Amino acid sequence: MDGFEEVAPDTLSVELLDEGVAVEYTDGREILYRGVPTVAESPYQTTPGKDTHVLVVDESETSGVLLYVNERRTDAAILEGTGVGRVLLDADEQTTLFPGVTVRGGGLRDEIVVESDLSGRVFVSEEDQFSEHSYELVPADH
């Protein structure tokens, strides 16, 4: 077993701050996705070569689920201990991250789609060792 299988997410505590989006893992540690997210319309094409994290926040804006898309560096047991989920997609494969949010594998890029009837908010963080960019996805018909 290589440890790189899909992992179901747990519900995590979320706080929207002036300096970014804070997420508390189930093990008590916190991470801050820095900066005010740039608004981007759905469907959103991810940047090649970046790690993609998708955070779907409920309408209370205090809890949500965090999923890594096509991330193959973290062992599944570590993710399970934090409450972070993972989806692994082949090109043209599609899955639902959360009702109203889907992701389609595209090889180098993935496409994230937010449905207009989603009652929460969707944040995407793209990062590598050099930079981090965050976006809030909105339906095209907002």
Phi, psi and omega per residue, in radians:
M1 nan 2.252 -3.083
D2 -1.550 -0.141 3.105
G3 1.434 0.041 -3.080
F4 -1.907 1.064 3.078
E5 -1.866 2.978 3.100
E6 -1.187 2.591 -3.111
V7 -2.306 2.268 3.088
A8 -1.312 2.413 -3.133
P9 -1.422 2.720 2.960
D10 -1.778 2.855 3.047
T11 -1.324 2.271 -3.094
L12 -2.047 2.670 3.039
S13 -1.316 2.414 -3.101
V14 -2.288 2.501 3.042
E15 -2.367 2.175 3.091
L16 -1.556 2.063 -3.057
L17 -2.053 2.876 3.072
D18 -1.065 -0.562 -3.075
E19 -1.647 0.036 3.109
G20 2.604 -2.739 -3.107
V21 -2.077 2.100 3.127
A22 -1.712 2.390 3.122
V23 -2.232 2.297 3.070
E24 -1.799 2.092 3.099
Y25 -1.202 2.850 3.131
T26 -1.161 -0.323 3.095
D27 -1.531 0.088 3.077
G28 1.667 -0.278 3.107
R29 -1.289 2.730 3.114
E30 -2.142 2.658 3.023
I31 -2.276 2.539 3.089
L32 -2.056 2.056 2.975
Y33 -1.450 1.876 -2.957
R34 -1.332 2.546 3.043
G35 1.619 2.682 3.069
V36 -1.314 2.169 -3.112
P37 -1.094 2.442 3.037
T38 -1.354 2.351 3.118
V39 -1.307 2.313 3.123
A40 -2.384 2.468 3.139
E41 -1.398 2.566 3.009
S42 -1.471 2.518 -0.011
P43 -1.317 2.579 -3.092
Y44 -1.976 2.264 3.087
Q45 -1.678 2.160 -3.137
T46 -1.271 2.822 3.140
T47 -1.474 2.299 3.113
P48 -1.044 2.487 3.040
G49 1.427 0.028 -3.139
K50 -1.843 2.606 2.969
D51 -1.311 2.348 -3.109
T52 -2.005 2.160 3.085
H53 -2.053 2.291 3.136
V54 -2.045 2.161 3.115
L55 -1.994 2.071 3.086
V56 -1.852 2.038 -3.072
V57 -1.821 2.379 -3.139
D58 -1.252 3.026 -3.045
E59 -1.151 -0.332 3.066
S60 -1.303 -0.282 -3.115
E61 1.078 0.473 3.118
T62 -2.131 -0.131 3.105
S63 -2.602 2.796 -3.132
G64 -3.037 -3.062 3.074
V65 -2.096 2.468 -3.133
L66 -2.066 2.215 3.139
L67 -2.249 2.446 2.991
Y68 -1.647 2.384 -3.122
V69 -1.832 2.086 3.099
N70 0.978 0.585 3.103
E71 -1.541 2.235 -3.056
R72 -2.262 0.630 3.090
R73 -2.012 -0.463 -3.047
T74 -1.686 2.248 3.112
D75 -1.103 2.506 -3.107
A76 -0.987 -0.654 -3.123
A77 -1.093 -0.617 3.108
I78 -1.177 -0.788 3.118
L79 -1.075 -0.767 3.138
E80 -1.029 -0.586 3.126
G81 -1.293 -0.264 -3.120
T82 -1.858 -0.295 -3.084
G83 1.578 0.021 3.120
V84 -1.443 2.375 3.100
G85 -1.679 2.963 3.094
R86 -2.542 2.383 2.983
V87 -2.070 2.467 3.121
L88 -2.111 2.150 -3.053
L89 -2.197 2.468 2.946
D90 -1.529 2.928 3.078
A91 -0.967 2.368 3.124
D92 1.209 0.047 3.050
E93 -1.475 2.524 -3.088
Q94 -2.279 2.538 3.069
T95 -2.558 2.755 3.072
T96 -1.600 2.148 3.090
L97 -1.401 -0.643 -3.089
F98 -2.819 2.598 3.137
P99 -0.919 2.113 -3.097
G100 1.706 -0.070 3.139
V101 -2.313 2.073 3.105
T102 -2.133 2.754 3.049
V103 -2.314 2.439 3.135
R104 -2.111 2.238 3.110
G105 -1.265 2.432 -3.105
G106 -2.336 0.359 -3.088
G107 1.484 -1.804 -3.141
L108 -1.334 -0.533 -3.129
R109 -2.110 2.609 2.996
D110 -1.978 2.740 3.116
E111 -2.045 2.224 3.133
I112 -1.921 2.248 -3.085
V113 -2.084 2.259 3.094
V114 -1.944 2.168 3.121
E115 -1.336 2.624 -3.076
S116 -1.170 -0.371 -3.108
D117 -1.608 0.136 3.100
L118 -1.163 2.261 -3.088
S119 -1.585 -0.151 3.133
G120 -1.826 -2.746 -3.141
R121 -2.189 2.651 -3.118
V122 -2.175 2.168 3.103
F123 -2.039 2.437 3.096
V124 -2.142 2.278 3.042
S125 -2.018 2.263 3.060
E126 -2.058 2.220 -3.072
E127 -2.572 2.748 2.964
D128 -2.535 -2.922 -3.088
Q129 -1.213 -0.205 -3.073
F130 -1.861 -0.510 -3.045
S131 -2.727 2.857 3.085
E132 -2.392 2.324 3.102
H133 -2.269 2.419 3.139
S134 -2.204 2.580 -3.069
Y135 -2.381 2.581 2.919
E136 -1.888 2.084 -3.099
L137 -1.521 2.365 3.085
V138 -2.204 2.594 3.098
P139 -1.064 2.631 -3.114
A140 -1.096 -0.450 -3.110
D141 -1.734 0.493 -3.111
H142 -1.203 nan nan
